[in-house]
Amino acid sequence: MKTATRITLNALPKHDGGEAVTTRFDGTVLSKIFDLEWDFSGQERGSLTTKPVVAFSHIEPAYRKVFQSTLAVLMKTQEVRQGGIVTRSQVSSWLAGLRYIKDILGSCDWERLSDDGEYAKFKRELKKRVQASDWSETTVSSIISAINKLNESSMCSRVPNGNEIRGWVNKKMQQHIAIPLGMYQPIMATALELVEMYHPHRHAINEAQFQLEKIAQEERVRTDVSTELDAIHSRERKRTRNLSHTIPDFKLTRTGSELNKIQDACAIVILGFSGMRVGEMTSMTKDSYIEKGCNHIPTLIGQETKRSGHVIHETWQTHKVSKYALELSCDMTQFLRSIYEEENSNNLSENKISFEEHQRRERQIASAFLSTKISPNRKNYCQVNMSRRFNKFIQRNNIVATEADVEEFNRLNPTRAGQLKVGGRLPKLSPHDIRRSFAVFIKRYGFGSSATIKFQYKHSNIQMSDYYGNNARLQAMEDVLMDNDLLQLMNEEGIRMGVDIFDEIFNESQQLGGAGGERIARDKFERLSSGEHVYMTRGEIERLVRNGTLSVVKLPTGGYCTNASCSRVCGIGEFAAEIKPCDDQVITDKQAELILKQNKRIIKAFRDLNTGDPMMNSILIGQKQKIRRNERLIEGFNLSFEPFNDEIKGIIEIAEV
């Protein structure tokens, strides 16, 4: 047999079935090697919504013990090589990869992968299946990982070429959606409105739902009347009609549909004002909201879910409205919490669940986001399918796209270009889409200090400046742990934003203004005159942005600055910050239109203040300078506007030099 390398391969060890594969926190055995489920709940505390088990009941009995024995070897090798305890998600991924390998090989003889001829046949069949069945990159990665682990455990001597195998995948991964601003605003505004509407009624909702559930339980145990299901429902409906409440636009139902509408709004508010993952949100109670420091910065404390089974408490800056959302979601479902606590205790005492599973469910019951429909034999007490519910939320509120939304969607989501149509809804809305949108808005709309806040959720009761201005203070606090994945997401969005801006400057804009823009325009003209190619692809631009050759700052009131080391903040207010114009400012066609709109607002403010009051003179002089300088910036663009010649009442003006 011709092998990849000459090494001595290990055979699968023999097991009598008594070997432990997982243990409790005290070291006692929780799962044995040939159990139908390996329970990891004694070794890790991950997401509340995912039961920490690896199941083998669905695997053919003839191969089940081979898979289990192989996984036991891989786990031991991993623990020796890297230290620490292997997690459920790792074992699940290895099992998935091994099953694909077995299907292609036709057996669990892993040593065959070492033979060059056998491996060549394996690769041909793998490539055919990947392309014919449109396998995802995740599926292919599980196969690559499994072969690598077999190699590390000396069960085969093959090291796969991961890049080659991933290159066979046709089904490329699509990025999570960044929601266009014009659609994000009504989503958030609707959610905020519902939270504000129902927060004062949260205890009344809980009491009304408790009485409804009490009626249902009483009718189901009666023995003096018919026990037919239709008769029970008839009695329930009759008694329910006598229940009264003053909760606006709220219908009593045991299906959970009304509670879900409110709970969805609470979830959207919390995710939209923190950027956390949905698993981290479900770990929260109404006590998770804390105001930190002497500035009383609103924060949320939750359990981070991507730390290899270890519980890490993270802090997210938020807005005070998150406190109301948590209180509403938690208090209106208190009746469910009581029911679930009793059921969980009974299941433990009757040995229907393990002590570890009882503890996991206790953590779920403490969540502010309980499952709202009572059903027998449930596996989770907290919400597990927010994506489906969020899609219903946008359908229910008829949030559809305009032409501008479609254009922005295609720009922000190039892998999904064409999926959003004018008059249509978002192709999907998941909690992670809200997380990515949070990162997009942080980077693209300058959410970093109160001086640069220009974005509002079009909701008069929400003041955003303090919310975003708190970012800098939070980062300076020693006890705040940062969500590193979210920071990386923001960094990537910053790169994409830079690519978009330079694509607009170099390739899209017909006219360029500002001192920096005029230099770029002259350079392009000279290159074109000498026959050079001046168009830059987005890929070329991205390489230059990533290596630092190109850098840009988006100015809050229109235009860009291409000087990364510039300490000026041009155009941030209604006054000219400097007498000398910026040498690096670039104005594009789109930015010129924004500056024109800004000028119209300043002109209106000028005319409202220009009443002859001498106390207003300094403000009016500054506004007039700003208006005239803006006009000079955009005068070379094909824009129609009346030159501003208003005089300040009550003073003799000196012409600006």
C-alpha positions as CSV (number, residue, x, y, z in Angstrom):
1,M,0.0,0.0,0.0
2,K,1.4,3.4,-1.0
3,T,0.8,5.8,1.8
4,A,1.2,9.5,2.3
5,T,3.9,9.1,5.0
6,R,5.4,6.1,6.6
7,I,4.1,6.1,10.2
8,T,2.7,3.4,12.5
9,L,-1.0,3.7,12.7
10,N,-3.1,3.0,15.8
11,A,-6.0,0.6,15.8
12,L,-9.2,1.4,17.5
13,P,-8.9,0.2,21.2
14,K,-11.4,-2.3,22.5
15,H,-13.9,-1.1,25.0
16,D,-16.2,-3.0,27.5
17,G,-18.7,-0.1,27.6
18,G,-17.8,1.1,31.1
19,E,-15.4,3.8,30.1
20,A,-16.4,7.4,30.9
21,V,-16.5,10.0,28.2
22,T,-18.1,12.9,30.1
23,T,-18.2,13.7,33.8
24,R,-20.0,15.9,36.2
25,F,-18.4,19.0,37.8
26,D,-17.4,16.8,40.8
27,G,-15.6,14.3,38.5
28,T,-18.3,11.5,38.7
29,V,-19.3,9.7,35.5
30,L,-22.1,11.3,33.6
31,S,-21.9,9.5,30.2
32,K,-20.3,6.2,29.2
33,I,-18.8,5.4,25.8
34,F,-21.6,3.3,24.4
35,D,-24.5,5.4,25.8
36,L,-27.0,6.6,23.2
37,E,-26.4,10.2,24.4
38,W,-23.2,11.8,25.6
39,D,-24.2,14.5,28.0
40,F,-21.8,17.4,28.3
41,S,-23.8,19.4,30.8
42,G,-21.5,18.5,33.7
43,Q,-18.5,19.9,31.8
44,E,-19.7,23.0,30.1
45,R,-22.3,25.7,30.4
46,G,-22.9,27.1,26.9
47,S,-26.0,28.5,25.2
48,L,-29.2,28.2,27.2
49,T,-31.2,27.1,24.1
50,T,-28.9,24.2,23.0
51,K,-29.1,21.0,25.0
52,P,-25.4,20.0,25.5
53,V,-25.7,16.4,24.3
54,V,-24.3,14.4,21.3
55,A,-26.9,11.8,20.2
56,F,-26.1,8.5,18.6
57,S,-29.6,6.9,18.4
58,H,-29.9,7.9,14.7
59,I,-26.7,6.1,13.7
60,E,-26.9,2.6,12.2
61,P,-26.3,0.1,15.0
62,A,-23.6,-1.8,13.0
63,Y,-21.4,1.4,12.9
64,R,-22.5,3.1,16.1
65,K,-19.8,1.7,18.5
66,V,-17.1,2.4,15.9
67,F,-18.1,6.0,15.7
68,Q,-18.2,6.3,19.5
69,S,-14.8,4.6,19.9
70,T,-13.3,6.8,17.3
71,L,-14.6,10.0,18.9
72,A,-13.3,8.8,22.3
73,V,-9.8,8.6,20.8
74,L,-10.1,12.0,19.1
75,M,-11.3,13.6,22.3
76,K,-8.4,12.1,24.3
77,T,-5.9,13.2,21.7
78,Q,-7.3,16.8,21.6
79,E,-7.1,17.0,25.4
80,V,-3.5,15.9,25.5
81,R,-2.4,18.1,22.6
82,Q,-4.2,21.3,23.5
83,G,-5.3,20.9,27.1
84,G,-8.7,21.6,28.5
85,I,-11.9,19.8,27.9
86,V,-13.4,19.1,24.5
87,T,-16.8,20.7,23.9
88,R,-20.0,19.3,22.7
89,S,-19.9,21.4,19.5
90,Q,-16.5,20.1,18.6
91,V,-17.6,16.4,19.0
92,S,-20.7,17.1,17.0
93,S,-18.7,18.5,14.2
94,W,-16.3,15.6,14.2
95,L,-19.2,13.1,14.2
96,A,-20.7,14.8,11.2
97,G,-17.5,14.7,9.3
98,L,-16.8,11.0,10.2
99,R,-20.3,10.1,9.0
100,Y,-19.7,11.7,5.6
101,I,-16.3,10.0,5.3
102,K,-17.8,6.6,6.2
103,D,-20.6,7.1,3.5
104,I,-17.9,7.8,0.8
105,L,-15.5,5.1,1.9
106,G,-18.3,2.6,2.5
107,S,-16.8,1.6,5.8
108,C,-15.2,3.0,9.0
109,D,-11.7,1.7,8.0
110,W,-10.1,5.1,8.5
111,E,-6.6,3.7,7.6
112,R,-7.7,3.5,3.9
113,L,-7.4,7.3,3.8
114,S,-3.6,6.8,4.1
115,D,-3.4,5.0,0.8
116,D,-2.8,7.4,-2.1
117,G,-4.9,5.4,-4.5
118,E,-7.8,5.0,-2.1
119,Y,-7.6,8.7,-1.2
120,A,-7.6,9.7,-4.8
121,K,-10.9,7.7,-5.3
122,F,-12.2,9.3,-2.1
123,K,-11.5,12.8,-3.3
124,R,-13.1,12.2,-6.7
125,E,-16.3,10.9,-5.0
126,L,-16.2,13.7,-2.4
127,K,-15.9,16.4,-5.2
128,K,-18.8,14.8,-7.1
129,R,-21.0,14.8,-4.0
130,V,-20.0,18.4,-2.9
131,Q,-20.9,19.8,-6.3
132,A,-23.9,17.6,-7.1
133,S,-25.6,18.0,-3.7
134,D,-24.6,21.7,-3.3
135,W,-22.9,21.1,0.0
136,S,-22.1,24.1,2.1
137,E,-18.6,25.2,3.3
138,T,-19.6,24.2,6.8
139,T,-20.3,20.6,5.7
140,V,-17.0,20.4,3.8
141,S,-15.1,21.9,6.8
142,S,-16.4,19.2,9.1
143,I,-14.9,16.5,6.7
144,I,-11.6,18.3,6.6
145,S,-11.5,18.7,10.3
146,A,-12.4,15.0,10.9
147,I,-9.5,13.8,8.6
148,N,-7.1,16.1,10.4
149,K,-8.2,14.8,13.8
150,L,-7.8,11.2,12.5
151,N,-4.3,12.1,11.4
152,E,-3.4,13.7,14.8
153,S,-4.7,10.5,16.5
154,S,-2.5,8.3,14.2
155,M,-5.6,6.6,12.8
156,C,-4.6,7.7,9.3
157,S,-1.6,9.4,7.8
158,R,-3.5,11.8,5.5
159,V,-3.3,15.6,5.8
160,P,-6.0,17.0,3.5
161,N,-5.6,20.0,1.3
162,G,-8.3,22.1,2.9
163,N,-8.1,25.0,0.3
164,E,-8.5,22.5,-2.6
165,I,-11.5,20.8,-1.0
166,R,-13.2,24.1,-0.1
167,G,-12.7,25.3,-3.6
168,W,-15.2,22.6,-4.8
169,V,-18.0,24.3,-2.9
170,N,-20.5,26.1,-5.2
171,K,-22.8,27.2,-2.4
172,K,-20.8,30.1,-1.0
173,M,-21.6,31.5,2.4
174,Q,-23.7,34.6,2.4
175,Q,-23.1,37.4,4.8
176,H,-25.7,38.3,7.4
177,I,-27.8,41.2,6.3
178,A,-27.1,44.8,7.0
179,I,-30.5,46.4,7.0
180,P,-31.0,49.6,5.0
181,L,-31.5,52.7,7.1
182,G,-34.9,53.4,5.7
183,M,-36.1,50.0,6.7
184,Y,-34.2,49.8,10.0
185,Q,-35.9,53.0,11.3
186,P,-39.5,51.7,11.1
187,I,-38.5,48.3,12.5
188,M,-36.9,50.0,15.6
189,A,-39.6,52.6,15.9
190,T,-42.4,50.0,15.9
191,A,-40.6,47.9,18.5
192,L,-40.0,51.0,20.7
193,E,-43.6,52.0,20.4
194,L,-44.8,48.5,21.6
195,V,-42.4,48.5,24.5
196,E,-43.5,52.0,25.6
197,M,-47.2,51.0,25.2
198,Y,-47.2,47.8,27.2
199,H,-44.5,48.5,29.8
200,P,-47.0,50.2,32.2
201,H,-49.4,47.2,31.7
202,R,-46.9,44.4,32.2
203,H,-48.2,43.2,35.6
204,A,-51.8,43.5,34.3
205,I,-50.9,41.3,31.3
206,N,-49.4,38.7,33.7
207,E,-52.4,38.7,36.0
208,A,-54.9,38.4,33.0
209,Q,-52.9,35.5,31.5
210,F,-52.6,33.8,34.9
211,Q,-56.4,33.9,35.3
212,L,-56.8,32.5,31.7
213,E,-54.4,29.6,32.5
214,K,-56.2,29.0,35.8
215,I,-59.5,28.6,34.0
216,A,-58.0,26.2,31.6
217,Q,-56.4,24.0,34.3
218,E,-59.6,24.0,36.4
219,E,-61.7,22.8,33.4
220,R,-59.3,20.1,32.5
221,V,-59.5,18.4,35.9
222,R,-63.2,18.6,36.5
223,T,-65.0,15.2,36.9
224,D,-68.6,16.5,37.3
225,V,-69.0,17.4,33.6
226,S,-68.1,16.1,30.2
227,T,-64.4,15.5,29.6
228,E,-64.7,15.6,25.9
229,L,-62.1,18.1,24.5
230,D,-64.8,20.2,22.6
231,A,-66.8,20.5,25.8
232,I,-63.8,21.6,27.8
233,H,-62.9,24.2,25.2
234,S,-66.5,25.5,25.2
235,R,-66.5,25.9,29.0
236,E,-63.1,27.7,28.8
237,R,-64.4,30.2,26.2
238,K,-67.5,30.9,28.2
239,R,-65.6,31.7,31.4
240,T,-62.9,33.6,29.4
241,R,-65.5,36.0,28.1
242,N,-66.1,37.1,31.6
243,L,-62.5,38.1,32.1
244,S,-62.0,41.8,31.8
245,H,-58.9,44.0,31.5
246,T,-57.8,47.5,30.4
247,I,-54.8,46.5,28.4
248,P,-54.8,48.3,25.0
249,D,-55.1,46.3,21.8
250,F,-54.4,43.0,23.7
251,K,-56.3,39.7,23.2
252,L,-56.2,37.0,25.8
253,T,-55.1,33.7,24.3
254,R,-53.2,30.6,25.4
255,T,-51.4,30.2,22.1
256,G,-48.8,32.8,23.1
257,S,-49.4,34.8,19.9
258,E,-50.2,38.1,21.7
259,L,-47.3,37.7,24.2
260,N,-45.0,36.8,21.3
261,K,-45.7,40.1,19.5
262,I,-44.7,42.1,22.6
263,Q,-41.7,39.8,23.3
264,D,-40.5,40.2,19.8
265,A,-40.5,44.0,20.2
266,C,-38.5,43.6,23.5
267,A,-35.9,41.4,21.8
268,I,-35.5,43.8,18.8
269,V,-35.0,46.7,21.2
270,I,-32.4,44.9,23.3
271,L,-30.5,43.5,20.3
272,G,-30.7,46.8,18.4
273,F,-29.4,48.8,21.3
274,S,-26.5,46.5,22.2
275,G,-25.3,44.4,19.2
276,M,-25.3,41.2,21.3
277,R,-26.1,37.7,20.1
278,V,-29.5,36.2,20.7
279,G,-28.0,33.5,23.0
280,E,-26.5,36.2,25.1
281,M,-29.8,38.0,25.3
282,T,-31.7,34.9,26.5
283,S,-29.2,34.6,29.4
284,M,-30.5,37.9,30.8
285,T,-33.0,38.6,33.5
286,K,-34.6,41.9,34.3
287,D,-31.7,42.4,36.8
288,S,-29.2,42.3,34.0
289,Y,-29.6,46.1,33.4
290,I,-27.0,48.1,35.4
291,E,-26.1,51.7,35.4
292,K,-22.3,52.0,35.8
293,G,-20.0,54.7,37.2
294,C,-20.7,58.2,38.3
295,N,-22.2,58.9,34.8
296,H,-24.8,56.2,35.3
297,I,-24.0,54.6,31.9
298,P,-26.7,52.1,31.0
299,T,-25.2,48.6,30.5
300,L,-26.4,45.0,30.1
301,I,-24.6,42.1,31.8
302,G,-25.0,38.8,30.1
303,Q,-23.2,35.4,29.5
304,E,-21.1,35.4,26.4
305,T,-21.8,32.2,24.3
306,K,-18.6,31.7,22.3
307,R,-16.1,30.6,24.9
308,S,-15.8,26.8,24.5
309,G,-18.3,25.9,27.1
310,H,-17.1,28.4,29.7
311,V,-19.3,31.0,31.2
312,I,-17.9,34.5,30.6
313,H,-19.8,37.5,31.7
314,E,-19.7,40.3,29.1
315,T,-20.9,43.9,29.3
316,W,-22.7,45.7,26.5
317,Q,-23.4,49.4,26.5
318,T,-27.1,50.1,25.9
319,H,-29.9,52.6,26.2
320,K,-32.2,52.9,29.2
321,V,-35.1,51.6,27.1
322,S,-33.5,48.2,27.3
323,K,-34.4,48.2,31.0
324,Y,-38.0,48.7,30.2
325,A,-37.8,45.9,27.5
326,L,-36.3,43.5,30.0
327,E,-38.9,44.4,32.7
328,L,-41.8,44.0,30.2
329,S,-40.7,40.7,28.8
330,C,-39.9,39.3,32.3
331,D,-42.9,40.6,34.3
332,M,-45.6,39.8,31.8
333,T,-44.6,36.1,31.8
334,Q,-44.2,35.6,35.6
335,F,-47.2,33.2,35.6
336,L,-45.3,31.0,33.1
337,R,-42.2,31.0,35.3
338,S,-44.2,29.6,38.3
339,I,-45.7,26.9,36.1
340,Y,-42.3,25.9,34.6
341,E,-40.6,25.9,38.1
342,E,-43.1,23.4,39.4
343,E,-42.9,21.2,36.3
344,N,-39.1,21.2,36.4
345,S,-39.0,20.2,40.1
346,N,-41.6,17.4,39.5
347,N,-39.5,16.1,36.5
348,L,-36.4,15.9,38.7
349,S,-38.2,14.2,41.6
350,E,-39.8,11.6,39.2
351,N,-36.3,10.9,37.6
352,K,-37.5,12.1,34.2
353,I,-34.5,14.4,33.9
354,S,-31.0,14.4,35.3
355,F,-29.8,16.8,37.9
356,E,-27.6,18.6,35.3
357,E,-30.6,19.0,33.0
358,H,-32.7,20.3,35.9
359,Q,-30.0,22.9,36.5
360,R,-29.9,23.9,32.8
361,R,-33.7,24.3,32.8
362,E,-33.5,26.4,36.0
363,R,-31.2,28.8,34.2
364,Q,-33.7,28.9,31.3
365,I,-36.6,29.7,33.7
366,A,-34.7,32.7,35.0
367,S,-34.5,34.1,31.5
368,A,-36.5,37.2,30.6
369,F,-37.5,35.5,27.4
370,L,-39.6,32.5,28.3
371,S,-41.4,30.3,25.8
372,T,-44.9,31.7,25.8
373,K,-46.9,28.5,24.9
374,I,-47.4,25.8,27.5
375,S,-47.0,22.4,26.0
376,P,-46.2,18.9,27.4
377,N,-42.8,17.3,27.1
378,R,-41.0,20.5,26.2
379,K,-37.2,20.5,25.9
380,N,-36.7,24.2,26.4
381,Y,-38.4,26.8,28.6
382,C,-36.9,29.8,26.9
383,Q,-37.3,31.1,23.3
384,V,-35.4,29.2,20.7
385,N,-36.6,30.5,17.3
386,M,-36.4,34.2,17.1
387,S,-35.6,34.3,13.4
388,R,-39.0,32.9,12.4
389,R,-40.7,35.4,14.7
390,F,-38.7,38.4,13.5
391,N,-39.8,37.6,9.9
392,K,-43.4,37.6,11.1
393,F,-42.7,40.9,12.8
394,I,-41.7,42.7,9.5
395,Q,-44.6,41.0,7.7
396,R,-47.1,42.0,10.3
397,N,-46.0,45.7,10.2
398,N,-45.7,45.8,6.4
399,I,-42.2,47.2,6.3
400,V,-41.3,47.3,2.6
401,A,-38.4,48.7,0.6
402,T,-38.1,51.9,-1.4
403,E,-35.8,52.3,-4.4
404,A,-33.3,54.0,-2.1
405,D,-33.5,51.0,0.3
406,V,-32.8,48.6,-2.5
407,E,-29.7,50.6,-3.7
408,E,-28.4,50.7,-0.1
409,F,-29.1,47.0,0.5
410,N,-27.2,46.0,-2.6
411,R,-24.2,48.2,-1.6
412,L,-24.1,46.9,2.0
413,N,-24.8,43.2,1.1
414,P,-22.9,42.5,-2.2
415,T,-23.3,38.7,-1.7
416,R,-27.1,39.2,-1.6
417,A,-27.5,41.8,-4.4
418,G,-30.8,41.5,-6.1
419,Q,-32.6,39.7,-3.2
420,L,-34.5,42.9,-2.1
421,K,-37.0,44.3,-4.5
422,V,-38.8,47.7,-4.5
423,G,-42.0,47.2,-2.5
424,G,-40.8,43.9,-1.1
425,R,-39.7,42.8,2.3
426,L,-36.3,41.9,3.6
427,P,-35.4,38.4,2.4
428,K,-35.0,37.5,6.0
429,L,-34.5,39.0,9.4
430,S,-32.5,37.2,12.1
431,P,-31.0,38.3,15.4
432,H,-27.6,38.2,13.8
433,D,-28.8,40.5,11.0
434,I,-29.6,43.0,13.7
435,R,-26.2,42.5,15.2
436,R,-24.5,43.2,11.9
437,S,-26.7,46.2,11.3
438,F,-25.6,47.5,14.7
439,A,-22.0,47.3,13.6
440,V,-22.8,48.9,10.3
441,F,-24.5,51.9,11.9
442,I,-21.7,52.3,14.5
443,K,-19.2,52.6,11.7
444,R,-21.1,54.3,8.9
445,Y,-23.1,56.9,10.8
446,G,-20.3,57.9,13.2
447,F,-21.8,56.6,16.4
448,G,-18.8,57.3,18.6
449,S,-19.3,60.6,20.3
450,S,-22.2,62.9,20.9
451,A,-20.6,65.5,18.6
452,T,-21.1,63.3,15.6
453,I,-24.6,61.9,16.2
454,K,-26.7,62.4,13.1
455,F,-28.9,59.3,13.2
456,Q,-32.2,59.0,15.0
457,Y,-34.8,56.2,15.1
458,K,-37.4,58.9,14.4
459,H,-38.8,58.4,17.8
460,S,-39.2,61.6,19.8
461,N,-38.8,60.0,23.3
462,I,-35.4,58.4,22.6
463,Q,-32.4,60.6,23.0
464,M,-29.5,59.0,21.2
465,S,-26.5,61.3,21.8
466,D,-25.8,60.1,25.3
467,Y,-26.2,56.5,24.2
468,Y,-23.4,56.7,21.7
469,G,-21.4,59.2,23.6
470,N,-21.0,56.7,26.4
471,N,-18.9,54.4,24.2
472,A,-15.6,56.1,25.0
473,R,-16.3,56.2,28.7
474,L,-17.2,52.5,28.8
475,Q,-14.0,51.5,27.1
476,A,-12.0,53.3,29.8
477,M,-13.7,51.3,32.6
478,E,-11.6,48.4,34.0
479,D,-14.4,46.1,34.7
480,V,-15.9,46.2,31.2
481,L,-15.2,43.1,29.0
482,M,-15.5,43.9,25.3
483,D,-17.3,41.6,22.8
484,N,-14.2,40.9,20.6
485,D,-16.3,39.3,17.8
486,L,-18.4,42.4,17.7
487,L,-15.3,44.7,17.6
488,Q,-14.0,42.5,14.7
489,L,-17.3,42.8,12.9
490,M,-17.1,46.6,13.3
491,N,-13.5,46.6,12.0
492,E,-14.5,44.6,8.9
493,E,-17.4,47.0,8.3
494,G,-15.0,49.9,8.6
495,I,-12.9,48.3,5.8
496,R,-16.1,47.8,3.6
497,M,-17.1,51.4,4.2
498,G,-13.6,52.6,3.1
499,V,-13.9,50.5,-0.1
500,D,-17.4,52.0,-0.8
501,I,-16.1,55.5,-0.3
502,F,-13.1,55.1,-2.6
503,D,-15.2,53.3,-5.2
504,E,-17.5,56.3,-5.1
505,I,-14.5,58.7,-5.4
506,F,-12.5,56.9,-8.1
507,N,-15.2,55.2,-10.2
508,E,-18.7,56.6,-9.6
509,S,-18.6,60.3,-9.1
510,Q,-18.6,62.4,-12.4
511,Q,-17.3,65.5,-10.6
512,L,-15.0,65.9,-7.6
513,G,-14.7,69.0,-5.4
514,G,-12.7,70.1,-2.5
515,A,-8.9,70.6,-2.6
516,G,-8.3,66.8,-2.3
517,G,-11.0,66.0,-4.8
518,E,-9.6,68.4,-7.4
519,R,-6.1,66.8,-7.1
520,I,-7.6,63.4,-7.7
521,A,-9.5,64.7,-10.7
522,R,-6.4,66.3,-12.2
523,D,-4.4,63.1,-11.7
524,K,-7.1,61.1,-13.4
525,F,-7.2,63.5,-16.3
526,E,-3.4,63.4,-16.8
527,R,-3.4,59.6,-16.7
528,L,-6.2,59.4,-19.2
529,S,-4.5,61.9,-21.5
530,S,-1.4,59.6,-21.5
531,G,-3.5,56.5,-22.3
532,E,-3.4,54.9,-18.8
533,H,-6.2,52.9,-17.3
534,V,-7.7,54.7,-14.3
535,Y,-10.6,52.5,-13.2
536,M,-9.9,50.5,-10.0
537,T,-11.8,47.4,-9.1
538,R,-13.3,47.0,-5.7
539,G,-10.8,44.2,-5.1
540,E,-7.9,46.5,-5.9
541,I,-9.3,49.2,-3.6
542,E,-9.9,46.7,-0.8
543,R,-6.2,45.6,-0.9
544,L,-5.1,49.2,-0.6
545,V,-7.5,49.9,2.3
546,R,-6.4,46.8,4.2
547,N,-2.7,47.6,3.9
548,G,-3.2,51.2,4.9
549,T,-2.3,52.8,1.6
550,L,-5.7,54.3,1.3
551,S,-7.5,55.8,4.4
552,V,-10.5,58.0,4.7
553,V,-12.7,59.7,7.3
554,K,-16.4,60.4,6.5
555,L,-17.2,64.0,7.6
556,P,-20.5,64.2,9.5
557,T,-22.0,67.0,7.4
558,G,-20.8,65.9,3.9
559,G,-17.5,65.1,2.2
560,Y,-14.5,63.0,3.1
561,C,-11.0,63.6,4.4
562,T,-8.3,61.4,3.0
563,N,-5.6,62.5,5.5
564,A,-5.6,59.7,8.2
565,S,-3.4,61.8,10.6
566,C,-5.5,65.0,10.3
567,S,-6.5,66.4,13.7
568,R,-9.1,68.8,12.4
569,V,-12.8,67.8,12.4
570,C,-14.1,69.8,9.4
571,G,-17.7,70.7,8.9
572,I,-19.0,69.3,12.1
573,G,-21.2,72.1,13.1
574,E,-22.9,75.2,11.7
575,F,-19.7,77.3,11.9
576,A,-16.5,77.2,9.9
577,A,-14.0,75.4,12.1
578,E,-11.0,76.8,10.3
579,I,-10.3,79.9,8.1
580,K,-8.0,77.9,5.8
581,P,-9.9,75.3,3.7
582,C,-8.9,71.7,4.3
583,D,-6.3,70.5,1.8
584,D,-7.5,66.9,1.9
585,Q,-11.3,67.3,1.7
586,V,-13.0,65.4,-1.2
587,I,-16.5,66.2,-2.3
588,T,-18.3,63.7,-4.6
589,D,-21.6,64.1,-6.5
590,K,-23.5,62.4,-3.7
591,Q,-21.8,64.4,-1.0
592,A,-22.4,67.6,-2.8
593,E,-26.1,66.9,-2.7
594,L,-25.8,66.3,1.1
595,I,-24.0,69.6,1.5
596,L,-26.7,71.4,-0.5
597,K,-29.4,70.0,1.8
598,Q,-27.3,71.0,4.8
599,N,-27.1,74.5,3.5
600,K,-30.8,74.7,3.1
601,R,-31.2,73.8,6.8
602,I,-28.6,76.4,7.9
603,I,-30.3,79.1,5.7
604,K,-33.6,78.4,7.3
605,A,-32.1,78.6,10.8
606,F,-30.3,81.8,9.8
607,R,-33.5,83.4,8.6
608,D,-35.4,82.3,11.8
609,L,-32.7,83.9,14.0
610,N,-32.2,87.1,11.9
611,T,-34.6,89.3,13.8
612,G,-32.3,92.2,14.6
613,D,-31.4,90.9,18.0
614,P,-27.8,91.9,18.7
615,M,-27.3,88.8,20.9
616,M,-27.6,86.7,17.8
617,N,-25.0,88.5,15.7
618,S,-22.1,86.1,16.4
619,I,-24.2,83.1,15.6
620,L,-25.5,84.7,12.4
621,I,-22.0,85.7,11.2
622,G,-20.8,82.1,11.8
623,Q,-23.8,80.6,9.9
624,K,-23.3,83.0,7.0
625,Q,-19.6,82.0,6.7
626,K,-20.6,78.4,6.7
627,I,-23.3,78.8,4.0
628,R,-20.9,80.7,1.7
629,R,-18.1,78.2,2.1
630,N,-20.5,75.4,1.4
631,E,-21.6,77.2,-1.8
632,R,-18.0,77.4,-2.9
633,L,-17.5,73.7,-2.3
634,I,-20.4,72.7,-4.5
635,E,-20.4,75.4,-7.2
636,G,-18.6,73.2,-9.7
637,F,-21.4,70.5,-9.5
638,N,-24.5,70.5,-11.6
639,L,-26.7,71.6,-8.7
640,S,-29.4,74.3,-8.8
641,F,-29.4,76.8,-5.9
642,E,-29.9,80.5,-5.3
643,P,-26.7,82.2,-4.1
644,F,-27.1,83.3,-0.5
645,N,-26.9,87.1,-0.2
646,D,-29.0,87.8,3.0
647,E,-27.6,90.5,5.2
648,I,-27.6,90.4,9.0
649,K,-30.1,92.9,10.3
650,G,-28.7,95.7,12.6
651,I,-25.0,95.5,11.7
652,I,-22.7,96.7,8.9
653,E,-21.0,93.6,7.5
654,I,-17.4,93.4,6.2
655,A,-16.9,91.2,3.2
656,E,-15.1,87.9,3.9
657,V,-11.6,87.8,2.4
